């Protein structure tokens, strides 16, 4: 079966851009119309702004599989992957029969947020264009992190409509398999799973290798991640995050989001895969060569730079706070994320003081620290500019708003220059990212666990 999966991976066509919401929905409707004998589209919910949420069902067996994309709306690779998966399954009855699942494919679970990112979906993909057109919701408004939570004094039940739609689907289907499609910015390919086997681990490593992409073997996305195999980690939960913060003495009571889809489906014994593929890659991201600087020093430098970014961005937002009038999602995101900069700085400082941090850092750890900083600057700087753009667009050009916009434009341009100079990276062809996620889904379903 795995050789067949690799052949299917090789058949993924070239892709020149990311698809927006309308194109994704047109795509699944076309699949349903062309393959009406096995495929149909149904509405599963409504977005916060009133847009219908659609799922394509492809009949294929007794077991149920749910695949969904745009759980974070700045991560559009999964939309393309879900559409390619739908087309492939609908056109290949032998493959559906061999996999033995009926598929429920949601190409865009957050259309409201995805539309705010469409400004960077056309090539060329650069960090400057990405940041200037970037939107990511506040944690409590993210589909992936707004499932119910009650743990160690943290309570969350402000479940957003998009997450309610997924919960209803999970409760109805009690799926045998779930896949949440994600993207990272830099580095290599990695996965979260409920479990793995030697056969599945080999397959998940072999697919990106077949496409010339590295596995992520540098510093982890989160310090509390538990490795199951190289590039494969146990699925994340809010509980893990809270436990980690408690263990390093950082207050967790201000945790303002919910739990993950991975945690939610545990009640049904669902096998799951979360695939993370990067937009850009760099040899430094996987380089374990020791440096002549300690890991503690790298962490302290990260802490210092994050605090400096916080002072700039928080100061500019404070200078216009009384003049802002629009009920902007950018503004809500900034109010949620900006306090996190100081917290990230404290976490990095605390980690620098832990036993063993005085060892030599490796190249990938320095690269990770640099890309975290550049990503924060581009993301939050871009969203603050979009907040100010919106005020100017409705005629609210107060002296404070105009001054902040002018200052931040200069700051953002300098940060973009630094991002492109200090974190040299190459944009990965979209086809390879889609092919990696597509192959990983097939391998996860086809391999017994």
C-alpha positions in Angstrom: 0.0 0.0 0.0 2.8 2.5 0.8 4.3 2.2 -2.7 0.8 3.1 -4.0 0.6 6.1 -1.6 4.0 7.4 -2.9 2.7 7.1 -6.5 -0.4 9.1 -5.5 1.8 11.7 -3.8 3.8 12.1 -7.1 0.5 12.8 -9.0 -0.3 15.9 -7.0 -0.2 18.7 -9.6 1.8 21.9 -9.5 0.1 24.7 -7.6 0.9 28.3 -8.1 -1.1 30.0 -5.3 -3.2 29.4 -2.2 -6.9 29.2 -2.7 -9.3 31.6 -1.1 -12.6 30.7 0.5 -14.8 31.0 -2.6 -12.5 28.8 -4.7 -12.3 26.1 -2.0 -16.1 26.0 -1.8 -16.5 25.9 -5.6 -14.0 23.1 -5.6 -15.9 20.8 -3.3 -19.2 21.6 -5.0 -17.7 20.6 -8.3 -16.5 17.3 -6.7 -20.1 16.6 -5.5 -21.6 17.5 -8.9 -19.1 15.3 -10.8 -19.3 12.3 -8.5 -22.9 12.5 -7.3 -23.0 8.7 -6.9 -20.6 8.9 -3.9 -20.2 12.5 -2.9 -22.5 15.2 -1.4 -22.2 18.5 0.3 -24.0 19.4 3.5 -24.1 22.4 5.8 -22.7 21.8 9.3 -22.9 25.2 10.9 -22.5 29.0 10.6 -19.5 31.2 11.1 -19.4 34.2 13.5 -20.2 36.6 10.6 -23.0 34.4 9.3 -21.3 32.4 6.5 -22.4 28.8 6.1 -19.9 26.1 6.9 -19.8 23.2 4.4 -18.6 19.6 4.6 -18.2 17.2 1.6 -19.0 13.6 2.4 -17.4 10.9 0.2 -18.9 7.5 0.9 -16.4 4.7 1.2 -17.0 2.4 4.1 -18.3 1.9 7.6 -15.6 3.7 9.4 -15.8 7.5 9.7 -12.9 10.0 8.9 -13.1 13.8 9.5 -10.5 16.1 7.8 -10.7 19.8 8.3 -8.6 22.8 7.2 -8.2 26.5 8.1 -8.4 25.8 11.8 -5.9 28.7 11.9 -6.9 31.0 9.1 -3.3 32.0 8.3 -2.6 28.4 7.4 -4.1 27.8 3.9 -2.1 24.7 2.7 -4.7 22.4 4.3 -7.5 23.9 2.1 -5.6 22.8 -1.0 -4.8 19.4 0.6 -8.5 18.8 1.5 -9.6 19.6 -2.0 -7.0 17.3 -3.6 -8.0 14.5 -1.1 -11.7 15.0 -2.0 -11.0 14.8 -5.8 -8.8 11.7 -5.4 -11.1 9.8 -3.2 -14.2 10.6 -5.2 -12.6 9.5 -8.5 -11.1 6.3 -7.2 -13.6 3.7 -5.8 -10.9 1.1 -5.4 -8.9 3.4 -3.1 -12.0 4.2 -1.1 -12.8 0.5 -0.7 -9.3 -0.3 0.4 -9.2 2.5 3.0 -12.7 1.5 4.2 -13.8 4.9 5.5 -16.5 7.4 4.7 -14.8 10.8 4.5 -16.1 14.1 5.8 -13.9 16.9 4.4 -14.2 20.5 5.5 -11.9 22.7 3.3 -12.4 25.9 5.4 -13.7 25.8 8.9 -12.9 29.5 9.5 -14.0 31.4 6.4 -14.2 34.8 8.2 -10.5 34.6 9.3 -9.3 33.1 6.0 -10.8 36.0 4.0 -8.6 38.4 6.0 -5.5 36.5 4.9 -6.2 36.3 1.2 -4.1 39.4 0.5 -0.9 37.2 0.7 -2.2 34.1 -1.1 -1.0 35.2 -4.5 2.8 34.7 -5.2 5.5 35.7 -4.4 5.4 34.4 -0.8 7.7 36.6 1.3 7.7 37.3 5.0 7.0 41.0 4.2 3.8 40.3 2.2 2.8 37.7 4.7 3.1 40.0 7.7 1.5 43.0 6.0 -1.6 40.9 5.1 -1.6 38.7 8.2 -4.5 37.8 10.5 -4.7 35.2 13.3 -7.5 35.3 15.8 -7.1 35.7 19.5 -6.7 32.3 21.2 -10.2 32.1 22.5 -11.4 32.8 18.9 -9.3 30.1 17.2 -11.2 27.0 16.1 -8.4 24.7 17.2 -8.1 26.2 20.7 -11.7 26.9 21.7 -13.0 23.5 22.8 -14.3 23.4 26.4 -11.8 23.3 29.2 -11.9 23.0 33.0 -8.5 22.3 34.6 -6.5 23.6 37.6 -8.7 26.7 38.0 -8.8 27.5 34.3 -12.4 27.4 32.9 -13.4 28.0 29.3 -16.9 27.5 27.8 -17.1 30.4 25.3 -17.1 28.0 22.4 -17.2 29.8 19.1 -19.8 28.7 16.4 -17.2 27.1 14.2 -16.0 24.9 17.0 -19.6 24.1 17.9 -20.0 22.8 14.3 -17.0 20.5 14.7 -18.2 19.3 18.1 -21.6 18.4 16.7 -19.9 16.5 13.8 -17.6 14.6 16.2 -20.5 13.8 18.5 -22.6 12.6 15.6 -19.9 10.5 13.9 -17.7 9.4 16.7 -14.9 9.3 14.1 -12.4 6.5 13.8 -9.9 9.0 12.4 -9.5 12.8 12.5 -7.0 15.0 10.8 -6.5 18.7 11.5 -4.4 20.4 8.8 -1.9 23.0 9.9 1.1 25.0 8.6 4.2 26.3 10.3 6.3 29.2 9.0 9.9 27.9 9.0 11.7 24.6 9.4 10.8 21.1 8.6 7.8 18.8 8.5 6.4 17.4 11.8 3.3 15.7 13.1 1.1 15.3 16.2 -0.6 11.9 16.7 -2.4 10.0 19.4 0.1 7.1 18.9 2.4 5.6 16.3 4.0 2.3 15.3 7.4 1.6 13.7 5.6 1.2 10.3 3.7 4.4 10.6 6.7 6.4 11.8 8.7 5.2 8.8 5.9 6.2 6.5 5.5 9.7 7.9 9.2 10.3 7.7 9.5 8.8 4.2 6.8 11.0 2.6 8.6 14.3 3.1 11.9 12.7 2.4 10.5 11.5 -0.9 9.6 15.1 -1.7 12.9 16.5 -0.7 11.7 18.1 2.6 13.3 17.7 6.0 11.7 16.5 9.2 11.7 19.0 11.9 14.5 18.0 14.3 15.5 21.3 15.8 13.9 23.1 18.8 10.3 22.0 19.4 7.3 24.3 18.8 6.5 24.0 22.5 8.9 23.0 25.3 6.5 20.4 26.7 6.1 18.4 23.5 6.6 14.6 24.0 8.4 12.9 21.1 6.9 9.6 20.0 9.4 9.2 17.1 11.6 11.6 15.1 9.3 14.3 13.8 6.2 12.8 15.5 4.8 14.1 18.8 2.0 13.3 21.1 -1.0 15.6 20.4 -1.1 18.9 22.3 -3.6 19.9 24.9 -4.2 22.9 27.1 -3.6 20.7 30.1 0.0 20.1 29.0 0.5 23.8 28.6 -0.9 24.6 32.0 1.2 21.8 33.7 4.3 23.2 32.1 3.7 26.8 33.1 3.1 25.6 36.7 6.3 23.5 36.6 8.5 26.5 35.7 6.8 28.9 38.1 4.9 31.0 35.5 1.3 31.9 36.4 -1.2 29.9 34.4 -4.4 31.4 35.7 -4.5 34.0 32.9 -4.8 31.3 30.3 -7.6 32.7 28.0 -8.3 29.9 25.5 -9.8 26.5 25.5 -8.6 23.0 24.7 -7.8 21.4 21.3 -9.6 19.1 18.9 -7.1 16.4 19.8 -8.3 16.5 23.4 -12.0 16.6 22.5 -11.9 13.4 20.4 -10.1 11.4 23.0 -13.6 10.5 24.5 -14.3 8.5 21.3 -11.0 6.7 21.1 -10.4 8.5 17.8 -7.0 8.1 16.1 -5.8 11.4 14.9 -3.1 13.1 12.9 -2.1 16.8 12.9 0.3 17.6 10.1 2.5 20.7 10.3 4.3 21.8 7.1 6.4 25.0 6.7 6.1 27.7 4.1 9.8 28.3 4.2 12.8 26.0 4.9 16.4 26.6 5.8 19.3 24.2 6.4 19.8 26.0 9.8 16.4 24.8 11.1 17.7 21.2 11.3 21.4 21.8 12.0 22.6 20.3 15.3 26.1 21.6 15.0 27.2 23.0 18.5 27.9 26.8 18.7 30.3 28.7 20.9 27.4 30.2 22.8 25.3 28.6 25.5 21.6 27.7 25.1 20.9 29.9 28.2 22.4 32.9 26.4 20.3 32.2 23.3 17.2 32.1 25.5 18.1 35.3 27.3 18.7 37.1 24.0 15.3 35.9 22.9 13.7 37.2 26.1 15.4 40.6 25.7 14.3 41.0 22.0 10.7 39.9 22.8 10.5 42.5 25.5 11.8 45.2 23.2 9.2 44.3 20.6 6.5 44.4 23.3 7.6 47.9 24.3 7.3 49.2 20.7 4.0 47.6 19.8 2.3 48.0 23.2 3.4 51.6 23.3 2.0 52.4 19.9 -1.3 50.7 20.6 -1.6 52.6 23.9 -1.0 55.9 22.1 -4.1 55.4 20.0 -6.3 53.2 22.3 -8.6 56.1 23.2 -9.1 57.0 19.5 -9.9 53.6 18.1 -13.6 53.2 17.0 -13.9 50.1 14.9 -14.9 46.7 16.4 -12.0 45.1 14.6 -10.9 41.4 14.8 -7.3 42.7 14.5 -7.8 44.8 17.6 -9.2 41.9 19.6 -6.2 39.8 18.4 -3.7 42.4 19.5 -5.4 42.9 22.9 -5.0 39.1 23.3 -1.5 38.6 21.9 0.5 41.6 23.0 0.4 40.8 26.7 1.7 37.4 25.7 5.0 38.9 24.5 6.0 39.8 28.0 4.9 36.3 29.1 7.0 34.7 26.3 9.9 36.7 27.5 9.5 35.5 31.1 9.2 31.9 29.9 12.4 32.2 27.9 14.2 33.7 30.9 12.8 31.0 33.2 14.0 28.3 30.8 17.4 29.9 30.7 17.7 29.4 34.4 16.8 25.7 34.4 19.5 23.0 35.0 21.3 22.1 31.8 20.6 25.3 29.9 24.2 26.3 30.3 25.2 23.7 27.7 26.3 24.7 24.2 23.4 25.8 21.9 23.1 24.2 18.5 22.5 26.0 15.2 18.8 25.0 15.0 18.1 26.5 18.4 19.6 29.8 17.5 17.6 29.7 14.2 14.4 28.9 16.2 15.0 31.9 18.5 15.5 34.2 15.6 12.5 33.0 13.6 10.2 33.3 16.7 11.3 36.9 17.1 10.9 37.8 13.4 7.5 36.0 13.2 6.2 37.9 16.2 7.3 41.2 14.8 5.8 40.5 11.4 2.5 39.1 12.7 1.7 41.6 15.4 3.3 44.6 13.6 1.2 43.7 10.5 -2.0 43.4 12.5 -1.5 46.7 14.2 -0.9 48.3 10.9 -4.2 46.7 9.6 -6.0 48.1 12.7 -4.7 51.6 11.9 -5.5 51.2 8.2 -9.1 50.4 9.1 -9.4 53.5 11.2 -8.0 55.7 8.4 -10.3 54.0 5.8 -13.4 55.0 7.7 -12.1 58.6 8.1 -10.9 58.4 11.7 -7.5 59.9 11.0 -6.9 61.6 14.3 -3.4 63.0 14.9 -2.5 60.1 17.2 -3.6 57.5 14.6 -1.8 59.2 11.8 1.4 59.5 13.8 1.3 55.9 15.0 0.6 54.7 11.5 3.6 56.6 10.1 5.9 55.5 12.9 4.8 51.8 12.7 5.2 51.8 8.9 8.9 52.6 9.3 9.3 50.1 12.1 7.6 47.4 10.1 9.8 48.0 7.1 12.9 47.7 9.2 11.7 44.6 10.9 10.9 43.1 7.5 14.4 43.8 6.2 15.8 42.1 9.3 13.5 39.1 8.9 14.7 38.5 5.4 18.3 39.1 6.3 18.6 37.3 9.7 16.3 34.3 8.9 17.4 33.4 5.3 14.9 30.8 4.0 13.5 29.4 0.7 9.8 29.2 -0.1 8.8 25.6 -0.6 6.7 24.8 -3.7 3.0 24.5 -2.5 2.7 21.2 -4.4 5.2 19.6 -2.0 3.4 20.8 1.1 0.0 19.6 -0.2 1.6 16.2 -1.3 3.1 15.8 2.2 -0.2 16.3 4.0 -2.1 14.2 1.5 0.3 11.3 1.7 0.4 11.5 5.5 -3.4 11.2 5.7 -3.5 8.1 3.5 -0.6 6.5 5.4 -2.3 7.2 8.8 -5.6 5.6 7.7 -3.9 2.7 5.9 -1.5 1.7 8.6 -2.9 -0.2 11.6 -2.2 1.3 15.0 
